[in-house]
Each structure stands twice: as structure tokens, then as C-alpha cells.
């Protein structure tokens, strides 16, 4: 719920769709790009081997990364790190 609250409000009415999973599609960065690069908005969530969770929200197509040597997207893009809840 917290992470979803950071997504622009106009997008939260839509149901998120998983379009890439390393368990299903493999662990090549190019494969990730192939699956997500033409989606206008993308939320990437990564869990590393130390079980740390981090990622980012991109408000522009990742395909734009090869068209420019500068930033792309809008001010809605962000990076994040999640910490486990205290029990």
C-alpha cells in the first residue's frame, strides 16, 4: 500500500500487470528491457540475494534510454528502497 501511494493518482485506478519476472523470463538485463521498454509507465521492483528490496518508477518509455544521453521521463519518476516492518 505505501509504494502504491507514491504512484501518480491517475494511474492507481488501473490494475498493475506483471510483464517481467526473472523466475519466468531469466536474469538478462536485455530481456528485462525487451519486456518493458515500450510501456509508458513502469514500476520495477528488485529483491537482491540479501533479500533487500528496491526499485524505481519510470514515467517514460525505457526505449528512450538509447535515444538520448540525458535524463528522460517526468518529475513523477522516482527510486525507492523498502525496509521490513518492525514486529
PyMOL commands that set and color helices and strands:
alter all, ss='L'
color gray80, all
select helices_A, chain A and resi 2-6+9-11+22-25+29-36+62-66
alter helices_A, ss='H'
color red, helices_A
select strands_A, chain A and resi 42-47+53-58+78-82
alter strands_A, ss='S'
color yellow, strands_A
deselect
rebuild
show_as cartoon
